[in-house]
Amino acid sequence: MPISLALRGRHRRDAAAHRAWDAVLAQLRHVDRVFSTYRDDSWVSRLRRGEVTPTDCPAEVREVLALGATAERDSGGAFSVYLPGPDGRRRLDPSGVVKGWAVERAAAALAGLDDTDFCLSAGGDLTCHTDPGRPPWRIGIEDPADPARVLAVVPVVTGAVATSGTAHRGAHLVDARTGRPPTGVRSVTVLAPRLTDADIDATAAYALGADAAEWLATRPGRTALVVRADGSTTTVPAG
């Protein structure tokens, strides 16, 4: 997935910025080695094959599984890290948790850049930090029917934005209760203080389909934009 970093302030282009960027990429590569469902040697692949148990895995795997279990409970089962495959059997796929969680962890490497704002983006999800007195980042939310068009621009001082939808990767998101793509929704964008929460809730809301906006209204501290199947939009104010 594409990964980008924007910096403003004292360490915008110096050696410290390059070291921080290297640390971000190193962390994301580490997460790939642990969680990738495409690598036969990852802990997640070994867990899927039954070669190890969660207790055998690094603590970060158990943390992700716990986040997934909480999201499954909160979404009534629409979100899960165990998804039904073509044969009906449920298989571990923690991707719905890992991306936002991983980028949030990687952004910790940027916290040491004093007097410097950052916006770290990966696959369209991003986390921002802004020092006091500085202008917010302006984040565009694209139209899922025409990704070249911006539906809205939201100011983000320090916080996170995540979008779930099928505009770029096709129908890869499913309702875990049925194994089928949800209906009634084109995309869901969630703003939250932490990217882990924004990413999970955007994916869970999308999986809920036509009930996305109503469910997000129950989530504390979330602001959201839901694009319905007919192209209409619903804004969910922070609860």
Phi, psi and chi 1 to 4 in degrees:
 res  aa     phi    psi   chi1   chi2   chi3   chi4
   1 MET       -  150.6   62.0 -176.9  174.9      -
   2 PRO   -69.8  138.1   24.7  -33.3      -      -
   3 ILE  -127.8  132.9  -58.0  165.1      -      -
   4 SER  -141.5  156.4   64.0      -      -      -
   5 LEU  -136.8  128.9  172.8   63.4      -      -
   6 ALA  -114.4  134.1      -      -      -      -
   7 LEU  -125.4  145.0  -63.6  172.1      -      -
   8 ARG  -135.1  137.9  -55.4 -176.1  -55.1 -158.5
   9 GLY   116.2 -155.4      -      -      -      -
  10 ARG   -57.7  -43.7  178.1 -179.0  177.6 -172.7
  11 HIS  -104.7   40.0  -64.9  -68.1      -      -
  12 ARG   -64.7  -38.2 -174.3  162.7   57.3   99.0
  13 ARG  -138.3   17.7  -67.8 -178.7  178.5  174.1
  14 ASP   -94.7 -174.0   61.2    7.1      -      -
  15 ALA   -63.4  -34.9      -      -      -      -
  16 ALA   -63.0  -38.4      -      -      -      -
  17 ALA   -64.2  -41.2      -      -      -      -
  18 HIS   -67.0  -37.6  -74.0  -72.8      -      -
  19 ARG   -65.7  -41.1  -72.9 -167.1  -62.5  -89.7
  20 ALA   -64.1  -42.3      -      -      -      -
  21 TRP   -61.3  -42.8  175.9 -123.2      -      -
  22 ASP   -61.0  -39.0  -72.0  -16.9      -      -
  23 ALA   -67.6  -37.6      -      -      -      -
  24 VAL   -59.7  -49.7  165.9      -      -      -
  25 LEU   -65.4  -37.2  -64.7  179.3      -      -
  26 ALA   -62.6  -40.8      -      -      -      -
  27 GLN   -65.5  -41.8  173.6   62.6   24.2      -
  28 LEU   -67.5  -35.9  -66.4  175.8      -      -
  29 ARG   -66.3  -38.2  -68.6 -173.5 -175.3  107.5
  30 HIS   -62.0  -44.6  165.4   74.0      -      -
  31 VAL   -60.8  -39.6  168.8      -      -      -
  32 ASP   -62.0  -41.2 -176.6   63.9      -      -
  33 ARG   -64.3  -32.2  -71.5 -167.6  -63.1  -89.1
  34 VAL   -84.4  -42.8  172.7      -      -      -
  35 PHE  -108.8  -10.0  -70.0   97.6      -      -
  36 SER   -59.6  133.0  174.8      -      -      -
  37 THR   -86.6   -1.1   57.8      -      -      -
  38 TYR  -101.9  -12.3  -59.8   98.0      -      -
  39 ARG   -99.9  124.5  -62.9  175.1   59.7  122.7
  40 ASP   -65.4  -24.9  -71.2  -21.0      -      -
  41 ASP   -95.3    3.1   60.5  -14.9      -      -
  42 SER   -72.2  157.2   74.1      -      -      -
  43 TRP   -61.4  -38.9  -79.9   99.8      -      -
  44 VAL   -65.3  -41.5  161.6      -      -      -
  45 SER   -64.3  -39.8  -69.0      -      -      -
  46 ARG   -65.9  -37.2  -65.3  174.9   64.1 -164.8
  47 LEU   -66.3  -39.8 -166.7   56.5      -      -
  48 ARG   -62.5  -36.8  -67.6  173.0   78.6  172.0
  49 ARG   -81.3   -5.7  -65.8 -167.4  -62.2  -92.8
  50 GLY    80.3   15.7      -      -      -      -
  51 GLU   -78.2  -24.1  -63.2  171.8    2.3      -
  52 VAL  -137.1  164.8  -64.8      -      -      -
  53 THR  -108.8  165.8   68.6      -      -      -
  54 PRO   -55.2  -32.7  -29.8   37.5      -      -
  55 THR   -64.9  -30.7  -56.3      -      -      -
  56 ASP   -74.6  -22.1  -60.6  -40.2      -      -
  57 CYS   -80.9  162.2  -64.6      -      -      -
  58 PRO   -58.5  156.2  -21.8   32.4      -      -
  59 ALA   -58.1  -31.6      -      -      -      -
  60 GLU   -65.5  -29.7   56.0 -160.8  -27.9      -
  61 VAL   -67.5  -44.5  173.7      -      -      -
  62 ARG   -64.3  -34.4  -63.6 -168.0  -66.6  -83.6
  63 GLU   -63.0  -45.4  178.8 -177.4  -14.0      -
  64 VAL   -65.0  -41.8  163.2      -      -      -
  65 LEU   -63.3  -36.7  -66.0  179.0      -      -
  66 ALA   -67.4  -40.6      -      -      -      -
  67 LEU   -62.0  -40.9  -72.7  167.1      -      -
  68 GLY   -63.9  -39.8      -      -      -      -
  69 ALA   -65.0  -39.9      -      -      -      -
  70 THR   -64.6  -43.3  -61.9      -      -      -
  71 ALA   -65.3  -37.0      -      -      -      -
  72 GLU   -62.8  -43.3 -177.4  170.1    0.1      -
  73 ARG   -64.5  -45.6 -180.0 -160.9   66.9 -152.2
  74 ASP   -67.5  -29.5  -69.0  -12.4      -      -
  75 SER   -96.1    6.8   66.5      -      -      -
  76 GLY    67.1   24.0      -      -      -      -
  77 GLY    94.8   -5.2      -      -      -      -
  78 ALA   -66.2  -34.4      -      -      -      -
  79 PHE  -103.3  136.9  179.0  102.7      -      -
  80 SER  -158.8  152.1  179.3      -      -      -
  81 VAL   -88.5    0.8  -64.3      -      -      -
  82 TYR  -116.2  107.1  -67.1   92.4      -      -
  83 LEU  -109.5  141.9  -61.1  175.1      -      -
  84 PRO   -71.3  133.5   21.6  -29.2      -      -
  85 GLY   -92.0 -175.1      -      -      -      -
  86 PRO   -58.0  -28.4  -22.9   33.5      -      -
  87 ASP   -89.5    3.1   58.5   -0.9      -      -
  88 GLY    88.3  -14.1      -      -      -      -
  89 ARG   -77.8  140.8  -63.6  178.3   58.7 -171.5
  90 ARG   -86.4  133.1  -64.8  173.1   74.5   86.3
  91 ARG  -126.0  146.8  -62.4 -167.0   69.0 -166.9
  92 LEU   -67.0  125.9  174.4   62.8      -      -
  93 ASP  -148.1   92.6 -175.5   -9.1      -      -
  94 PRO   -84.1   15.8   33.1  -34.6      -      -
  95 SER   -58.2  -33.0  -55.7      -      -      -
  96 GLY   -65.8  -17.9      -      -      -      -
  97 VAL  -100.7  -40.8  173.4      -      -      -
  98 VAL   -65.8  -39.5  169.5      -      -      -
  99 LYS   -60.7  -57.1 -175.9  171.3   70.6  167.8
 100 GLY   -62.8  -41.5      -      -      -      -
 101 TRP   -59.9  -43.8  173.4   86.6      -      -
 102 ALA   -67.0  -43.2      -      -      -      -
 103 VAL   -66.9  -38.2  174.8      -      -      -
 104 GLU   -62.1  -42.8 -176.8  178.7  -40.3      -
 105 ARG   -65.1  -42.1  -76.2  167.9   63.2   99.0
 106 ALA   -64.2  -33.1      -      -      -      -
 107 ALA   -65.2  -16.8      -      -      -      -
 108 ALA   -60.2  -27.5      -      -      -      -
 109 ALA   -67.1  -17.5      -      -      -      -
 110 LEU   -91.6  -12.7  -55.4  169.0      -      -
 111 ALA   -65.4  -23.8      -      -      -      -
 112 GLY   -80.2   -2.1      -      -      -      -
 113 LEU   -84.4   92.4  -62.2  174.4      -      -
 114 ASP   -67.8  149.5   60.0  -61.3      -      -
 115 ASP    55.1   38.0 -167.9   28.0      -      -
 116 THR  -140.6  128.4  -55.9      -      -      -
 117 ASP   -91.5  151.2  -54.8  -23.2      -      -
 118 PHE  -141.1  155.1   66.4   78.0      -      -
 119 CYS  -138.1  107.9 -177.2      -      -      -
 120 LEU  -104.5  125.4  176.7   62.4      -      -
 121 SER  -124.7  139.8  173.0      -      -      -
 122 ALA  -144.0  119.2      -      -      -      -
 123 GLY    58.2   30.5      -      -      -      -
 124 GLY    91.2  -11.8      -      -      -      -
 125 ASP   -97.9  144.2  -63.4  -16.5      -      -
 126 LEU  -147.5  156.3   53.7   90.1      -      -
 127 THR  -129.8  136.2 -178.6      -      -      -
 128 CYS  -124.3  149.9  -57.9      -      -      -
 129 HIS  -134.5  137.1  166.8   80.9      -      -
 130 THR  -135.1  128.6  -52.4      -      -      -
 131 ASP   -68.3  152.5  -79.3  -11.8      -      -
 132 PRO   -55.0  138.9  -25.6   35.0      -      -
 133 GLY    87.8   -7.5      -      -      -      -
 134 ARG   -93.5  154.6  -65.5 -114.4  178.4   86.2
 135 PRO   -69.4  152.9   24.8  -34.4      -      -
 136 PRO   -71.0  161.5   27.9  -35.3      -      -
 137 TRP   -74.8  144.7  -63.8   92.8      -      -
 138 ARG  -107.2  112.8  -69.8  172.1   52.1   81.5
 139 ILE  -107.7  122.9  -52.1  -58.6      -      -
 140 GLY   -87.3  138.9      -      -      -      -
 141 ILE  -107.6  118.1  -60.2  174.3      -      -
 142 GLU   -81.1  157.2   68.5 -177.9   25.8      -
 143 ASP   -79.8  120.0 -176.6  -13.8      -      -
 144 PRO   -64.6  -21.7   22.7  -33.1      -      -
 145 ALA   -81.2  -20.0      -      -      -      -
 146 ASP  -152.9   86.5  178.9    8.6      -      -
 147 PRO   -57.7  -14.2  -27.0   36.8      -      -
 148 ALA   -79.9   -9.8      -      -      -      -
 149 ARG  -105.4  137.2  177.1  173.4  174.7  -99.5
 150 VAL   -97.9  124.3  173.9      -      -      -
 151 LEU   -78.0  -37.5  -77.4  179.2      -      -
 152 ALA  -157.9  156.2      -      -      -      -
 153 VAL  -122.5  124.7  176.9      -      -      -
 154 VAL  -116.8  137.3  -65.5      -      -      -
 155 PRO   -81.8  132.9   28.7  -31.3      -      -
 156 VAL  -127.4  119.7  178.9      -      -      -
 157 VAL   -84.2  -71.3  177.8      -      -      -
 158 THR  -134.9  117.5  -64.9      -      -      -
 159 GLY   166.4 -163.2      -      -      -      -
 160 ALA  -139.9  153.8      -      -      -      -
 161 VAL  -135.1  132.5 -177.7      -      -      -
 162 ALA  -136.8  141.7      -      -      -      -
 163 THR  -125.5  135.1  -62.6      -      -      -
 164 SER  -118.4  136.3  -73.6      -      -      -
 165 GLY   177.3 -172.2      -      -      -      -
 166 THR  -119.7   11.7   57.8      -      -      -
 167 ALA   -62.9  -33.8      -      -      -      -
 168 HIS  -105.9  -30.0  -67.7  -79.7      -      -
 169 ARG  -117.3    7.6  -66.3 -179.4   56.5 -164.9
 170 GLY    74.2 -166.1      -      -      -      -
 171 ALA   -80.7   70.4      -      -      -      -
 172 HIS   -97.5   -6.9   66.7  -70.2      -      -
 173 LEU  -101.9  135.4  -61.2  170.3      -      -
 174 VAL  -132.4  158.0  -60.9      -      -      -
 175 ASP   -78.3  117.0 -179.3  -21.0      -      -
 176 ALA   -63.9  -19.1      -      -      -      -
 177 ARG   -73.5  -28.6  -62.5  168.6  -62.5 -173.4
 178 THR  -118.1  -22.3   64.7      -      -      -
 179 GLY    79.0    6.3      -      -      -      -
 180 ARG  -111.9  154.8  -63.8 -169.4  -65.2  -89.6
 181 PRO   -61.8  141.7  -22.9   34.0      -      -
 182 PRO   -70.8  162.7   25.1  -32.2      -      -
 183 THR  -120.1  160.2   59.6      -      -      -
 184 GLY    89.3    2.4      -      -      -      -
 185 VAL  -144.9  143.9   64.3      -      -      -
 186 ARG  -106.5  -40.1  -76.7 -171.9  178.8  176.9
 187 SER  -158.7  156.6   71.8      -      -      -
 188 VAL  -135.0  125.7  177.2      -      -      -
 189 THR  -116.4  130.4  -62.0      -      -      -
 190 VAL  -123.6  134.3  174.3      -      -      -
 191 LEU  -107.9  132.5  -74.0   72.7      -      -
 192 ALA  -152.1  164.0      -      -      -      -
 193 PRO   -62.6  -33.2  -26.0   35.7      -      -
 194 ARG  -120.7  140.2  -61.2  175.5   59.3 -122.3
 195 LEU   -68.7  -33.7 -176.1   52.6      -      -
 196 THR   -54.5  -47.8  -61.2      -      -      -
 197 ASP   -68.7  -42.2  -61.8  -30.1      -      -
 198 ALA   -62.2  -43.1      -      -      -      -
 199 ASP   -68.2  -46.0 -171.5   26.6      -      -
 200 ILE   -62.2  -45.8  -70.1  174.1      -      -
 201 ASP   -68.9  -33.9  -83.4   15.7      -      -
 202 ALA   -64.8  -42.2      -      -      -      -
 203 THR   -68.4  -43.4  -55.8      -      -      -
 204 ALA   -63.0  -43.4      -      -      -      -
 205 ALA   -63.6  -42.1      -      -      -      -
 206 TYR   -61.1  -41.9 -173.1   89.4      -      -
 207 ALA   -62.5  -27.7      -      -      -      -
 208 LEU   -77.0   -9.6  -75.4  160.5      -      -
 209 GLY    64.3 -124.3      -      -      -      -
 210 ALA   -62.6  -17.4      -      -      -      -
 211 ASP   -92.1    8.8  -63.4  -34.5      -      -
 212 ALA   -57.4  -52.7      -      -      -      -
 213 ALA   -64.6  -40.6      -      -      -      -
 214 GLU   -63.9  -40.0  -69.8   75.0   12.0      -
 215 TRP   -67.9  -43.2 -179.2   77.4      -      -
 216 LEU   -62.6  -29.2  -74.9  166.2      -      -
 217 ALA   -64.3  -17.7      -      -      -      -
 218 THR   -91.8   -5.3   70.4      -      -      -
 219 ARG   -93.0  119.6  -54.4  -65.2  -70.4  159.7
 220 PRO   -67.7  137.8   23.8  -33.0      -      -
 221 GLY    75.8   11.5      -      -      -      -
 222 ARG  -104.8  138.9  -48.7  -64.7 -166.7  -98.3
 223 THR  -116.5  142.8  -57.5      -      -      -
 224 ALA  -148.8  157.5      -      -      -      -
 225 LEU  -127.3  118.4  178.0   67.3      -      -
 226 VAL  -108.9  126.0  176.4      -      -      -
 227 VAL  -102.0  117.7 -177.9      -      -      -
 228 ARG   -81.3  171.3  -61.1 -174.3 -177.7  -83.4
 229 ALA   -61.2  -29.5      -      -      -      -
 230 ASP   -87.4    5.3   61.5    3.3      -      -
 231 GLY    91.0  -10.0      -      -      -      -
 232 SER   -71.8  158.0   63.4      -      -      -
 233 THR  -123.1  150.8   61.5      -      -      -
 234 THR  -129.9  126.8  -60.6      -      -      -
 235 THR   -97.3  130.5  -60.2      -      -      -
 236 VAL  -107.6  111.9 -179.6      -      -      -
 237 PRO   -72.3  160.7   27.1  -33.5      -      -
 238 ALA   -61.2  132.1      -      -      -      -
 239 GLY   -92.4      -      -      -      -      -
